[in-house]
Amino acid sequence: MFVISLLSRLPLRILYLLADFISFIAFRLIRYRLRVVRHNISLCFPDLNNKDQKRIIKGFYSHFGDIIAEAIWFGGCLNSQRLHRQHLVEIVNPEVISELSTDGRSMVILSSHLGNWELSGGILHYNYTDKPFPLSEQNYIVAYKKLDNPRWDHFMRRNRIAPLQDPEHYQGYLESNQVLKYIIRHRDEQKYYNFITDQRPYKAAKGTLPVSFMGQASKTMAAGANLAQHYGLSVVYQRMRNIRRGHYTLEYIPICANASETTAQEIMKHYYELLTDDITAQPTQYLWSHKRFA
């Protein structure tokens, strides 16, 4: 971890050389989860020939190296101005969040493992427009699953919130099983809850729902959708796209203004339709190395 801390001080353009090396090691030498990657891609793109599937596989491992290098660099952004100057991520339509916030209703933001989710902790510094963006360190909540290794979990927590002005006292990085209690405790306050929602359900996960994902019958965790529906929160989909190496965009697409008027099933159906479209548009940008389909 000391080495990672030293590397994080390097310019991102230098760390992309490390990314190329990581990609080579993962793909060519240790063949990191290659069987899972091949299975997922062949399952989701059955109409592609072998050559095109290999192109996606190779592109995925290239992106995998970038994810690691960008996450390392991100952890060194203890001065948030370093992150803002880099222009690594740009919010293209902050007005969507502002418009859905006018009634004081809290919001669920459904994100995914497309692009680089490890950069989410810098979201307060990604608005380069002159339009207001209502998120703050006091109202932005990120749900996560605690890692089994306590030291690694602590390191990842610090890395993911490094650019915050007061990371030591940030209360918004919550284990998923703590979110319900937090919502109840803060139900009279406007909050923004980010859920990464496309994981294969954990064994202990409750309230899973059947969905169609990339043409496959699957199951999904639906905690964010269930909470939004129960408490009448608004819901948006967070689209992350890679424009070029070193630059992503975030776009917000409304799913519903008041989830109590719909169902969790409909929310998740809409979410996976949007995610399927985005993966189809940029297949190399998705995290194919984990089992997704139940």
C-alpha positions, 0 to 999 in steps of 0.5 A: 500500500505504501508503493501504491501511495507513492505511485499515486503522486505520479502524473496520470499520463505516466500511470497509463504506462503502468496500465499497459503493463497491468493489461499485458500481465492480466491478459497474456501472462496470468490470464486473469479470470479469462474463462469468465470473461470469455463466457460472459462475452460469448453469452451476451454477444452470440451473434458476433464471430470469434474475431469480434469477440476476441477484440472485445476481450482484448479491449476489456483487459486494456480497460481493466489496466486503465481502471487500476491506474486511474484508481491509483492516481485518484487516491493521490488527489488529496487536493481536490484541485488536482482532480478538477484540473485533470478533467478526468470525468465531466458531468454533461447534464447537472440540470437533471439532478437539480430539476428533480430536486426542486420538491425536496425529495431524496434521490436514488442514483443507480450506477453500474460497473461500466466505465470506472466506478472507482472515480465516483468519490470525486463527483463533487468536482466533475461539474464544469458547467455554470449550472448548479449541482446540488450534491455535497459532502453532507448529502451524497451517500454511497452504498457499498459491500464491505470487503472481507479483508479489513486492511484492504477495506480500510485502504479502499475506503480512504482511496475512494473518498480521497478528494473530499474536503473532510474525508476523515469525517465523511459519513456517507460511505455506508455498507448496504445493510446500513442504508435503510437505517440511515434513510429512516434517521434522515427521512426529513432531509434531502439525500442522494443515494448511489447504488451500484446495482448490476452485481450478481446478487450476494448469497445473503441479499434480500429482495432480489428480482428477475430481470433480463440483462444483455438478453439473459434471464437473470436476477438482480439486487433491488435494494435501491429500487425497493427503498425508492419505491417504499419512501417515494424517492426519485430515481435516475440512471447514471450513464458513464461513457469513455470518450477517450483515454483519460476522459469520461462523461457522466449523464443522468437519465430520469427513471421516475420522479416519484418511485411510489407511483411505480414498482421496483420491478419496473424501475429495474427493468428500465435500468437494465434496458439503459445499461444493456444499450450502453454496454452494447455501445461500448462493450470493452468498458464493462467489467466482464471478469465477474459472474453476472448472470444467475 
